[in-house]
Amino acid sequence: MNAISYQHLNPPLRILLGPGPSNVHPRVQQAMAAPMVGHLDPYFVKIMDDTVEMLRFLFRTQNRLTFPISGTGSAGMEASFCNFLEPGDTVVIGVNGVFGERMVDNALRCGAEVIPVTAEWGKIVAPETIETALKSRKKVKMLALVHAETSTGALQPLAEASQLAKQYGALFMVDTVTSLGGQEVAVDERGIDICYSGTQKCISCPPGLAPFTANQKALDVLQARKSKGNSWYLDLALLSAYWGTGRVYHHTAPVTMIYALHEALALIVEEGLETRLKRHKKNAAALHAGLEAIGIVLHAEEGHRLNSLTSIRVPIGVDDLRVRQKLLNQYNIEIGGGLGPLKGKIWRIGLMGESSTEENVLFLLYALEKILQAEGYWLETGAGVTAAVQVLKKTPEAP
């Protein structure tokens, strides 16, 4: 039998400015090449402890149950629903994009009654509509919101929603997949009971883990379940026995992925969370100014726009896919297209973690200007870059 020959792995070097993943630091890549140890090895147990402590730092929480779930951010979402919802429970869910819709799907699969609170894609879910939904039933078990809606670039305010959840006796659950590490999350200060994220966005770690945290109020609800959850793999009681002091075997943890997360979190600690958040804010402001200077319309609601992901409307007469392909093929820059009803109508530009740099902002604006001009879109040459530079010069450096 003839031997089958496959090409050697040699992926191109891309500037990842889409909705995720983001570029990773060389130290993170190096960590993934470190020697393998067993998932109960004393050395790895110390890495686990350090990772948990750094996740508490990033979430800004003292929650005992804080750890990375083995799986992408969607595993964090599913764990949040299947552990805390039982058949017949009522949950209010904010729906203003793809991931709000995914939340609804998860809750329905748990047998819950779902009360969706909808908003136009790109706008926030209004607090008054949330309160109306919470008041519509005698008992609502959970209020769930997407903090950073990746499909639209909208940043959902949390403070008033948290107060409403407490007022009506509901658990407050928040998706921070595209915000953790790039926007302030502050789990304890904002009264978030259950929170999950993903590693591949503002944390700048490869995809495959879902940072998760839950407070004692949520754990008391979990303890009071009348029946077992419908997922063995995502059972928080079992997982906490492995990530807690007992180290009771549950599944073989993805050792190299946790190495990578450990190193990515160490980089965040070294940079300082405040400094990191200011960097994301500064670069987003420069990008927004540059885009508006060349006539591009920002899609998400003004005053509620993410620093980590910017949605912009595709100019009339410009081919969505062709521009993205030219960015990729000519400049090695990846940006994202729209999803659902926004497919073909918006582009999504991520400035997350290692990808959030002044150089990337300016290079993207330069490349986009060149491509749009070739597409017949009129703009003043260099206007975007000039506007962005002015913002970067005016913005004080983070301490």
C-alpha positions, 0 to 999 in steps of 0.5 A: 500500500502506498503511503499517504502524504499530507502537507506539513503544517505551516499556517500563515501569519495573520493579524486577527482583527475579527470577532475572535480568536485574537493573536496570542503572545509568544509566551503563550505559544511557548507555554503550549510547547512545554513538557506534558505532565499528568493532570494530577501531577503535583506540578500541574496542581500548582498551575491549577491553583495559580490559574484560579487565583489569576482568574479571580483577579481578572473577574474581580471576585472572591468566589470560591468556585472559579475555574476554567471549564474544559470547552469553549465559551459556549460550554460556559453558557451551557454549564450556567443554564443546565446546572441552575435551571430545572424543568418548569423554572422561569428565566428572563433572557435579554435577546439583542443578537446571536448569543442572546438567541443561543441563551434562549435555546440553552434554557429551553433545552433545560425545560425552562419557561423563557421570557425573552426581552428583545431589542434591535440588534445593535441596541441594548436591552432597556432596564424598563423592559427587563423589569416588566418581564421580571414582574410578569411572573410570580417567581423568576429564577434567573435573569440572563444577559450578554454583556458584550454581544459579539454579533453586534458590538453592543455593550449591555449595562449591568448595574441596574439589571443587577439591582432588578435581579436582586429586587425580584429574587432572581439569580443574575447570570452574565455572558462576558465572552467578549468583554472579560479582559477588555472591558470592566466586568467586576463580578463582585461589585456588580452583584453578578451571581453566575459569570462565564467567558472564553479564552480566545478573545480579550484574554488572548489565549487559544480557544478551548477553555471557558473561565467560569465563576459563581458565588455562594448564592448560586451554589446554594441554589445548585445544592437545593436542586430537586434532580440531577442536571442533564449534563454529567460533563458540565456538572459543577458539583463534580467539576468543583471536586476536581478544581477544589482541594480534593482533586477528585478525578472527573475528566482528563484536563487539557493540560497544554491549554491550561498552561496557555491560559496560565501564561496569558493570565500572567501577562495580564497581571504583569500589564495590570488590569487597569492599564489593559482596560485603558489600552482597549479604550484608547485603541477603540476610540482611535479606530472609531475616529478613523472609521468615521473620518472616511465616512463609515457608519458605526452600527452599535448604539452610541454610548453603548459600544464595545472597546473590544469589538466594533461593528460598522455598516458596509457602505452602499455599493461595496461588496462585503465579502470581496473587501474582507477577502482582499484584506486577508489576501493582500494584507493578512488582516482578518475581520468578521462579517455580519451574522443573522439579519446583519449578514452582508450588512456589517463588518465586525472589527476586533481589537482584543487582547494582543490584537489591540495595538496602535499599530493594528489600528493604523494598519487596518485603516490604511488597508481599508482605505486602499481597498475601498478606493479600489472598490470605487468608494470615495474618501479622502486619502489618509483621512482615517489614519490622520484622525486615528493618530490625532486621538492616539496623541491626545489620549494620555498614556496609561500609568 
